[in-house]
Amino acid sequence: MPECNRNEEMYRNRIILAPMVRVGTLPMRILSLRYGADLVYTEELIDWKFLKSVRVENQILQTVDFIDPTDGTIIFRTCNTEKKKVIVQLGTCDPERALKVAKMIENDVAGIDINMGCPKEFSLKGGMGAALLTQPERAKNILKTLVDNVSIPITCKIRVFESVEETVKLVNELVSTGISAIAIHGRTKTERPQHFNRNETIKIIAQRVNIPVIANGGSREIEKYEDIHKFKEACGVSSVMIARAAEGNCSIFSKEGKKPLDDVIIEYLRLCIEYDNSPSNTKYCVQNMLKELQETPRGKKFLECQTLEQICAIWDLGGYCRKKQLEFQNKGMIGRREVCPDMFSPARKKIKTSCDDITEHKCAFIRVNYSSDPELPKSKLIAHCNKLKVKLPKYETISKDKLFRSIVTFQGKKYSSNYWEKNKRFAEQGAALACIYSIGLVDKKELVENGSILE
């Protein structure tokens, strides 16, 4: 079979997890595949973020990580389970940048999709997403450059115009570049989910092109597995891409029918634990599953959570989360708390402070643990100074590569947390926490229980 046909075949008769901002991370992709999705798309990943990342093979998680070396942020994490089924959706407006990224990732993923449909202001101002709909020559240049120079299938995802013929014309131009498939969201750039999807427009396009067409925008019509096939027939397409219906309960992909939401959340959280997913991303995805259930007593308790362990404890997985985190730590994995400047530099130098005689503790400041300002570490330290009638503490903050670390001087001694923070305020609170822990204003048991210290 010719290469182009093999590439096209990958997109025929498929049910696909659509690219969704902050949702299409590794745990959600893996869970969607488990439930029956044939392919999974990442969230839109911006080219310049990729280009400044470092590829790291994570032996502990058995993943491949693309990491921002300045602050340890995971730009993209993948694994062998999804290697032949994950499509990276790339946000770009430049063929050279797009090609550089493609060369970085082509051996780790199944395909690359160029986002030409996102209507968000960020994308439009950067000349990406839906901005490319009105720049067909640039769009074609990006696609052609990738098709000619990359070994894996290249696709794009667009939105429709008001005019069917104008949409068909654009699609034909994009198809001429040699792409393997095209995904079409059946709404215009200005339309939103409350507007009806233009299924007939997608159907006309599918009849006029000779590559697989993937229909998107039907979540309003899809409540159960059978509805996916009804949507596919209505659009006359090869495949269907699902966003919102999967965001709320990704067992929509299961032929056996949707699972109870709690079962889905528990399975999702287990994957978040096993792949060390960020707490903020985990929380965002669970929020999208809970929807109005966030207003229940359990939902409100969940909304107060900040750490992964706190989130997992709501669904009785707190112990499992702690066990896995300790296991990762004992194996030497660098967690988010261990991120420090120049961590990927082979010749990392110790950052100098005004004094090297510092008492350091691995205690993290976690804002959600403090219900009121008087309970904050800095406030407690000030109250202690006032009680003793001694000088107030002084803070020295070091900043490098978007990270911050503070040293507090109290009664002639210096204290600091080992952890670097992403803002100055949290760095100072971390230093104050190390200080009040050292002088006995807070005990270790309390810090262990609230996740500030990982035993």
C-alpha positions in Angstrom: 0.0 0.0 0.0 1.4 3.4 -0.9 2.6 5.6 2.0 -0.1 8.2 1.5 -2.8 5.5 1.6 -1.4 4.0 4.8 -1.4 7.5 6.4 -5.0 8.1 5.3 -6.1 4.7 6.5 -5.2 5.7 10.1 -8.0 8.3 10.0 -10.7 6.1 8.4 -13.7 4.8 10.5 -12.3 6.3 13.7 -13.8 7.7 16.9 -11.4 10.3 18.2 -10.8 12.4 21.3 -10.7 16.0 20.1 -8.1 18.5 21.1 -9.2 20.4 24.1 -7.4 23.1 26.1 -6.1 21.7 29.4 -8.1 18.5 29.0 -6.1 16.5 26.4 -3.3 15.7 28.7 -1.9 12.2 29.2 -4.3 10.8 31.8 -7.4 11.8 29.8 -5.9 10.5 26.6 -5.0 7.1 28.1 -8.5 6.8 29.8 -10.2 7.7 26.5 -8.2 4.9 24.7 -9.2 2.5 27.4 -12.9 3.2 26.9 -12.7 2.8 23.2 -11.3 5.9 21.4 -9.3 5.0 18.4 -7.1 8.1 18.3 -6.5 10.9 20.8 -5.4 14.4 20.2 -3.4 16.5 22.6 -4.5 20.0 23.6 -3.1 22.7 21.3 0.6 23.0 22.0 2.4 26.1 20.9 5.5 25.8 18.7 7.7 28.2 20.6 7.0 26.4 23.9 8.1 23.2 22.3 11.2 24.7 20.8 12.6 25.8 24.2 11.8 22.4 25.8 14.2 19.6 26.6 13.3 16.0 25.7 13.7 13.7 28.7 13.1 9.9 28.9 11.5 9.5 32.3 12.6 6.0 33.4 10.5 6.1 36.6 7.2 6.9 34.9 8.1 5.2 31.7 7.2 8.3 29.8 8.9 10.8 27.3 8.7 14.3 28.7 9.3 17.6 26.9 10.2 19.9 29.8 10.6 23.7 30.0 14.1 23.8 31.4 13.6 27.2 33.1 10.8 26.1 35.5 10.3 22.4 35.0 6.8 22.7 33.4 5.8 19.7 31.4 5.0 20.9 27.9 4.1 17.4 26.7 4.2 14.0 28.3 3.6 10.8 26.4 4.1 7.0 26.7 4.3 3.8 24.7 0.6 3.0 25.4 -0.5 5.8 23.2 2.5 6.1 20.8 0.7 4.8 17.8 -2.5 6.6 18.6 -1.6 10.1 19.8 -1.8 13.1 17.6 -0.1 16.3 18.7 -2.1 19.4 17.7 0.4 22.2 17.0 -0.3 25.9 17.3 1.9 27.7 14.7 1.9 30.3 12.1 5.4 29.6 10.8 6.5 26.7 8.6 10.1 26.7 9.8 9.1 26.6 13.4 6.5 24.0 12.7 9.1 21.8 11.0 11.6 22.1 13.8 9.0 21.0 16.3 7.9 18.1 14.0 11.5 16.9 13.9 11.6 17.0 17.7 8.6 14.8 18.2 8.0 12.7 15.1 9.5 9.5 16.6 7.3 9.8 19.7 3.9 10.4 18.2 1.5 9.0 15.6 0.8 12.2 13.8 0.8 16.0 13.8 -2.3 18.2 13.4 -2.1 21.9 12.6 -4.7 24.0 14.5 -6.5 26.2 12.0 -9.8 26.5 13.9 -9.2 28.0 17.4 -11.1 31.3 17.7 -9.5 32.4 20.9 -7.9 35.8 21.0 -4.5 34.4 22.0 -4.3 32.3 18.8 -5.7 34.9 16.5 -3.3 37.6 17.7 -0.4 35.2 17.2 -1.6 34.5 13.6 -2.4 30.9 14.6 -5.7 28.9 14.8 -8.6 30.4 12.9 -6.4 33.3 11.7 -5.0 30.8 9.2 -8.4 30.4 7.6 -8.0 33.8 5.9 -4.4 33.2 5.0 -4.6 30.1 2.8 -1.1 30.5 1.3 0.5 30.6 4.7 -1.6 27.6 5.8 -0.7 25.6 2.7 3.0 26.5 3.2 3.0 25.1 6.7 1.2 21.9 5.7 3.3 21.4 2.6 6.6 21.9 4.5 5.6 19.2 7.0 4.2 16.8 4.5 7.4 16.9 2.4 9.8 16.6 5.3 8.2 14.5 8.1 7.7 10.8 8.2 4.4 10.7 10.1 0.9 11.8 8.9 0.1 15.5 8.8 -3.5 16.8 9.1 -5.2 20.0 10.0 -8.4 21.1 11.8 -10.5 24.0 10.5 -13.8 25.8 11.1 -16.3 26.4 8.3 -17.2 29.8 6.7 -20.8 31.1 6.3 -20.5 30.2 2.6 -20.4 26.5 1.8 -18.5 27.1 -1.5 -15.9 29.2 0.2 -15.4 26.5 2.7 -15.1 23.8 0.0 -12.6 26.0 -1.9 -10.4 26.3 1.2 -10.6 22.6 1.9 -9.5 21.8 -1.6 -6.5 24.0 -1.4 -5.4 22.5 1.9 -6.0 18.9 0.6 -3.7 19.7 -2.3 -0.7 19.9 0.0 -0.9 16.1 0.5 -2.3 16.0 4.1 -3.7 12.6 5.2 -7.0 13.9 6.6 -8.9 17.0 7.5 -11.0 17.6 10.6 -13.9 20.1 10.3 -15.7 21.8 13.1 -19.1 22.7 11.7 -19.3 26.2 13.2 -17.8 29.5 12.0 -15.1 31.4 13.9 -17.7 33.5 15.7 -20.2 30.7 16.5 -20.2 29.0 19.9 -21.6 25.7 21.2 -25.1 27.0 21.6 -25.3 27.4 17.8 -26.2 24.4 15.6 -23.4 22.5 14.0 -23.4 22.8 10.2 -23.6 19.1 9.5 -24.8 19.6 5.9 -21.7 21.7 5.1 -19.4 18.9 6.4 -21.4 16.4 4.3 -20.9 18.4 1.1 -17.2 18.7 1.8 -16.9 14.9 2.5 -18.5 14.2 -0.9 -16.0 16.4 -2.7 -12.6 15.4 -1.3 -10.8 12.1 -1.6 -9.2 12.0 1.9 -10.8 11.2 5.2 -13.0 13.9 6.7 -13.4 14.0 10.5 -16.5 15.7 11.7 -16.4 17.8 14.9 -18.9 20.0 16.8 -21.6 17.4 17.5 -21.3 17.1 21.2 -24.7 18.9 21.5 -26.2 15.9 19.6 -24.2 13.2 21.4 -25.3 11.9 24.8 -24.6 8.2 24.3 -22.4 5.9 22.2 -25.1 5.3 19.6 -25.4 9.0 19.0 -21.8 9.1 17.7 -22.8 6.9 14.7 -25.9 9.0 14.1 -23.7 12.1 13.9 -21.3 10.3 11.6 -24.1 9.4 9.2 -25.6 12.9 9.4 -22.2 14.3 8.3 -21.4 11.6 5.8 -17.8 11.4 7.0 -15.1 8.8 7.6 -14.6 9.6 11.3 -16.0 11.6 14.3 -14.1 13.8 16.7 -15.7 14.3 20.2 -14.9 17.2 22.6 -17.4 18.3 25.2 -19.2 15.0 25.5 -15.9 13.3 26.3 -14.8 16.2 28.5 -17.8 15.5 30.8 -17.5 11.7 30.7 -15.0 10.1 28.5 -16.7 6.7 28.8 -18.8 8.1 26.0 -16.3 6.1 23.8 -17.5 2.8 25.3 -19.7 0.5 23.3 -21.1 -0.9 26.6 -22.4 2.5 27.5 -21.4 5.3 29.8 -20.0 4.4 33.2 -21.1 6.2 36.5 -19.3 9.5 36.8 -17.6 8.5 40.1 -16.1 5.4 38.5 -14.7 7.5 35.7 -13.3 10.1 38.1 -11.6 7.4 40.2 -10.1 5.7 37.2 -8.9 9.1 35.9 -7.4 10.0 39.3 -5.5 6.7 39.4 -3.9 7.6 36.0 -3.1 11.1 37.3 -1.3 9.6 40.3 0.6 7.0 38.2 1.7 9.6 35.6 2.3 12.4 38.2 -0.1 14.8 36.6 -0.1 18.3 37.8 -2.6 19.1 40.5 -4.0 22.2 38.7 -4.6 20.2 35.5 -6.1 17.3 37.4 -8.4 19.7 39.2 -9.5 21.5 36.0 -10.4 18.2 34.3 -12.4 16.9 37.3 -14.2 20.2 37.5 -15.3 19.7 33.9 -16.6 16.3 34.8 -18.5 17.4 37.9 -20.1 20.5 36.4 -23.1 21.4 38.6 -22.0 18.8 41.2 -19.4 21.3 42.2 -22.1 22.9 44.3 -22.7 19.8 46.4 -21.0 19.5 49.8 -18.4 17.1 48.3 -18.0 19.3 45.3 -17.2 22.4 47.5 -14.7 20.4 49.5 -13.1 19.4 46.3 -12.8 23.0 45.1 -10.8 23.8 48.2 -8.1 21.2 47.2 -4.7 22.3 45.9 -2.5 19.2 46.0 -3.0 16.0 44.1 -3.2 14.1 47.3 -6.0 16.4 48.6 -7.9 15.9 45.4 -7.5 12.1 45.5 -8.6 11.9 49.1 -12.1 13.1 48.2 -12.4 9.8 46.2 -10.6 7.7 48.9 -7.3 7.6 46.9 -5.3 9.8 49.2 -3.3 6.9 50.6 -2.6 5.5 47.1 -1.4 8.9 46.0 0.9 9.3 48.9 2.3 5.8 48.4 3.1 6.4 44.7 4.6 9.8 45.4 6.9 8.3 48.0 7.8 5.5 45.6 8.7 8.1 42.9 10.7 10.1 45.3 12.6 7.1 46.6 13.5 6.2 43.0 15.0 9.6 42.5 12.3 11.3 40.4 12.5 15.0 40.3 9.0 16.3 41.2 7.5 19.7 40.7 8.8 20.7 44.1 12.4 19.8 43.2 12.4 22.1 40.2 15.3 24.6 40.4 17.1 27.0 38.1 19.5 25.4 35.5 18.3 21.9 36.5 19.0 20.6 33.1 22.4 22.3 32.8 25.3 19.8 33.0 27.4 22.3 34.9 24.9 23.7 37.4 26.4 26.2 39.8 25.2 26.8 43.3 23.3 30.1 43.5 25.0 32.3 46.0 23.2 34.2 48.8 24.5 36.7 51.2 25.2 34.0 53.7 25.7 30.2 53.3 24.9 29.5 57.0 21.2 28.8 56.4 18.9 26.3 58.1 17.0 24.6 55.3 13.9 22.4 55.4 12.0 20.6 52.7 8.6 22.2 53.6 6.4 23.6 50.9 4.0 26.5 51.3 0.6 25.4 50.1 -1.9 28.3 50.1 -5.0 26.2 50.5 -3.8 25.0 53.9 -4.3 28.5 55.4 -7.9 29.7 55.8 -7.1 33.1 57.1 -4.2 35.6 56.9 -3.3 35.3 60.6 -2.6 31.6 60.0 -0.1 32.3 57.2 3.6 31.4 58.1 4.7 35.1 57.7 1.9 36.3 60.0 2.7 33.7 62.6 6.3 34.7 62.6 5.4 38.4 63.0 3.0 37.6 65.8 5.8 35.6 67.5 8.2 38.6 67.1 5.7 40.9 68.6 5.1 38.6 71.5 8.9 38.4 72.2 9.3 42.1 71.5 12.1 41.5 69.1 12.9 42.8 65.6 10.7 41.8 62.8 12.2 39.2 60.3 13.9 40.3 57.1 13.6 38.6 53.8 16.1 38.2 51.0 14.7 36.9 47.7 16.7 35.4 44.8 15.2 35.2 41.4 16.4 33.2 38.4 14.7 31.6 35.4 11.2 32.7 36.6 11.7 30.9 39.9 12.1 32.5 43.4 13.6 31.4 46.7 13.7 33.4 49.9 15.8 33.5 53.0 14.4 34.9 56.2 16.6 36.3 59.0 15.1 35.9 62.5 17.1 36.8 65.6 20.4 36.6 63.7 19.7 33.2 62.1 18.7 32.4 58.5 16.1 30.0 57.3 14.9 28.9 54.0 12.7 26.2 52.2 14.6 24.0 49.8 11.9 24.6 47.3 11.8 27.2 44.6 8.5 28.9 43.9 7.0 30.6 40.9 6.4 33.9 42.7 8.1 36.0 45.4 5.1 36.0 47.8 5.1 32.2 48.0 8.9 32.0 48.3 8.7 34.3 51.4 6.0 32.2 52.9 8.1 29.1 52.3 11.0 30.6 54.1 8.8 31.7 57.0 7.4 28.2 57.2 10.9 26.7 57.4 11.6 29.2 60.2 8.5 28.6 62.3 9.1 24.8 61.9 12.7 25.2 63.1 11.7 27.2 66.2 8.8 24.9 67.1 5.8 27.1 66.2 4.4 24.3 64.0 5.1 20.6 64.3 6.1 18.0 61.7 2.9 16.0 62.2 0.8 19.0 61.1 2.9 19.6 58.1 2.9 16.0 57.0 -0.9 15.8 57.4 -1.5 18.9 55.2 1.0 17.8 52.5 3.6 20.5 53.2 6.2 17.9 54.0 6.3 14.6 52.1 7.8 11.9 54.5 
